[in-house]
């Protein structure tokens, strides 16, 4: 099945917006949005029932609808901005299909990914969508990387990846070419999910979104409580303030769902993707940091990354513009290892 030919694609004008649209459509088609839709419908029905003959329910539902549209538009623009950083104009993509894995390179960073990592491959517009087996998420790659029969080979390889690699026994030390090893424990997936969630919701765009939800929800709740006092005194009918409480529940519930829901979902997915006993290995190559983990193997060129720093129980490696951050268990870079890495990054050695 091996196809040693490497296919390449260089991003052009409009690529980042096409990628952002495809990512948004892929996310909205996920089953994880079903609970959100059900909550929205239940709130809408409740507002209509409580609103009676007034127009409060109609205003509240219109506000909900506008809010959903604004959230989708915000996610689209946010995704486009991230895509502009990770795949700016002129970024080179390449793909090479192997017997048991494929090599994917985006710019200077390449990874060998086993076909068993995915459970589905299909075309979606200008992209090929690869659905991760353990995470309910997808990877989108330019369709030009898999022309004609290459795409058929990819679909066949993903559908029948062959016998899954046998679980590696705990070695006495790192494999040849690697210097540090870490074996995941029972709490690793939870710690990684917590760190990733904190990192996600303390970045600019998400701070604005969640802050807006809390601000609007809090104001609606305050107005609702004031209205409740007036209703108790008989100054206004309760039906007129019911939509305000529904709006407060909607915005505050959305914020809670965004933070706690995403954490719980990510933790469950990571527990499947990185089971207890998974092995991470790290080595210092001549020009690149060598990594091997439960999902893929990668080489990170020192010249494309700027610094590495400890964040709690993880080490975060920050790349130059357009290079995604890499998060590793802190045990892979203890003490002198972290100092050595920083001396090599950015062409320091």
N, C-alpha and C positions, 0 to 999 in steps of 0.2 A: 504493500500500500504506500510505501515511502515515495515521496516526491521531493527530491533534493533542491528543486528550483526555488529560488527566493523571489517572491513578488514584492514590489515596492509601490508606494503611493506617497506623493508629496502634497500636502494640504494647500489649497488655493483659496481665493476669495469666496466667502459665504460658507466655508466648511464648518466653522464653529457654530453658526446659527442652525445649520442643518443637523449637526450633532446634538445641539441642545433640544431641538424639537423632537428628535428621535428618542432622546433620553426621557423627556417629559411624557411622551406617548407610552413609552415602555413602562414608566412608573405608574401612570394612571390605569394601565391595563392589568396591573398586578392585583391579586386578590386582597392584598393588605388594605386597599382602599374601600373594600366592601363595608367593614365596620364603620368607617367614616361616613359613607353614604347612608347607612342605616340610621346612625345617630342624627344626621341632618334631616332625614325624612321624619323621624320620630319627633324631633323638635318642631319641625314645620307643622305637623299634624296637631301637636300640643298647642302651638300658638294659635292656630285656626280655631281649635275647640274653645280655648279660653278667651279668645278675642271677641267672640260674639258678633254683634252687628257693627262694631267700630272698625276703623281703618288701621288700628295699631298693628294688627297681625299682618296686613298687607305690606305695611312699611317695614316691619321686621323681616319678613320673608324676602323682600326686595333687597334689604341690606345684606342678608345672608348670601343671596345670589351674587350680588356685586362683590362681596368679600371673597367668595370662592373664585370668581373670575380674576380678581386682583392677585390672589395667592398663586394661581396658575401662571399669570403673567410674570409675577415676581420670580417664581421658580424658573421660568423660561429664561429670563434675563440673567438670573444668577448662574444658571447652568452655562449660558453662553459666555459669561465672564470667566468662569472656571475653565471652560474649553479654550478660551483665548489665551489663558495662561499656560495650560498644559499642552496645547497643540496650536501654537501661533502659526501665522502664515509661513509656509516653507518647511514645516515639520515633516520629517521623513518617517513613514510607517513601513514596516516590512514584516513578512510572514513566511515561514518555511515549514512545510508539513513533513513530519518524520513518521517513524513507525508507531511509536507509542505516545508521542508528544509533539507539540509544535512550538517553534520559537517565534515569539512576538517581540518586535523592537519598536519602541516609540522614541524617536530622537536617539540619544546615546544609550538609553537604558533598554536592556533586553532581558527576556525571561523565557525559560523553558517550562511549558505548562502541559501536564499530562491530559490526554483527551478525557480521562475519567473525571476530571474536574468539572466537566460540563455534562448536562443531560439533554440539551437541545441546541440545534443550530438552524437558523432560518434567515431568509432575507427579509429586511424591513426597509423599503425604499432604497436609499443610497448606502445602506449599511447591512452588515451581517450581525445578527443578534445571537450571542452565545449565553445561554442561561446556566448559571452556576448550579451545580448539583445540590450542595448543602445550603447555600445562601439563596433566598428568593430574590436574587438580583441578577442583572444582566451586564454583559460586556458588549460594547458596540465597536465594531471595527469597519473601516471602509470596505465596501463591497469589491473594490478594485483589487484587493489582496487575494480574493478567491474567485477568479474568473472561470467560467465554464466548468470543466471536469474537476478543477480544484475544489469547488464548492461541494460537488457530489462526494468527493473523497472525504472532505471535512464532515459532512453530514453522516456518512457511513462510519467514520472513525468515532464520532461522538455517540452515535446510536449503539455501537458495539465496540467499546474501547479495549476489549480483550480482558483477560484475567487481571483483576486489580492487584497491584503490587502487594506482596505479603508484608504484614506489619514488621517493622524493623525491631529487632531485639535491642535492649539497652546496651550500647557498646561500652567498651572500657574507656573510650575517649573519642574525640572527633575523627572523622574519616580523613583519609589522606588529602591534603590540600586545605584542610580546615584546622582552626586553632582553638575555637571555643564551641561548647555544646550546651544546649539547655533542653530539658525534657519537661513538658508542661505538666502542671499539677491540677488538682480539681478546681481551683479557683481562678485559673488563668483566663478562661473565656469571660468570666464576670469582670475581672479587672480590666481586660482589654476593652470590653463593651462600655464600662464606666468611663475609662479614659477617652475613648473615641467620642462618646456622647458629650462629655464636658468640653472636649475640643471643638466639636461641631457647633454647640450652642453658645460658645464664647467667642465666635468669630463674627465679624462685622454684620453680614447680611442676616444671619440667624438671630443675632441679638436684636436687630431692628424688628424682625418679624414677631418673635416671641414677646418682645417688649410691647409691641403694638397690641398684640392679643391681650396681654395682661392689663394694659392701660385701658383699652376699650371695655374689656370685661369688668374691670374694677369700677369704672365710672358707671357702667350700666347697673351693676349691683348696688352702688351707692344711690343712684337715682331711684332704683326699684325700692330700696328700703325707705327712702323719703316718701315715695308714692304710697307704700304700704301704711305708713303712719297716717297719711292723709285719708287713705281708704278706711282705716279703722275709725277715724273721726267722722266719717261720712261725707267728706268734702268731694271725693271722686269715687266712681265705681271701681271695684277691684278689677273688672275685665279690662280696664284701660291700662293697668300697669302690668298685667300678665305678660304681654310681649316683651316688656323691658327685662323681666326676670329670665325669660326664654333667651333673650339676646345675651344676658350675662352668662347664663349656663353654656351657651354656644361658644362664646369667645374664650371663657376660662377653661371649658372642657377641651377646646381645640388646643390650647396651650399645654394642658396636662397630657393630652394624647400625643402631642408633638414630642415632649420631653420624655415622659415615663413610658409611653407606648413604644417609641423608637428604641429606647434602651432595652426594654424587655424583649422586643423582637430581635434586636441585634445580638443580645446575649444568647437567645435560643439558637439563632443561626450559627454563631461562632462555636457553640458547644458541639454542633454537628460537623462543622468544617474543621475544627481543631480539637479533636477528642483528647482526653487525658492520655498522656504518654506520647504525644506528638513530639517530634524531634526537630529542633532548630540547630543549624550549624553555621559558623561564621569563620571566614579566613581572610587574611590580607594578601591580595595578589600584588603583582608589580604595578599595575595601573588601575585596578578596580577592587572594590570590596566584594568578596564572594559570599553569597548567602544561599542556603538550602533549607527549605522548610516543608511543612506538610502539604502545601498547595503547589509551590513551584520552586524553581532555582533561578537566581538572578545574579548579574554582575553589575555593580554600581560604580561607574567610573569616578575616581576621586575628583577629577576636574569639573564635574557637573554638580557637585554638592559643596555647600559652603561651611556648614558647621553641624556638630552633633551635641545634643545636650540632654541631660537627664530630666525626665518629667515623671516624678513618682517612681513607679516600678517599671518604667519604660524609658528607652532612649529614642529621641526623635531626631532624624537626620533631615535637615532642610536643604533643598536643592536651589539651584539658580532659577531664574524666571522660567516658568514652563515645565519645571521638573517637580513631580508630586513628592510630598514628604513621605518618608519611610519610618515606620514605627517598629521597634524591635524590643524583645525582652531585655531588661537591663542586665540580666545575668550573662548575656553574650558579650558585653563590653564592660567588664569590671575594672574600676580604677585606671590602671595604666593602659588598658585597652582603649578606653574612651579618649585618653590623652593622645595616644598614638594615632587614632583615627582622625582627630581634629588636626594633628600635624600634617596629615596627608591630604585632607580635603582642600579643594580649591587650588590644587597644584602647589600645596605647601611644601611638598617634598620632592 
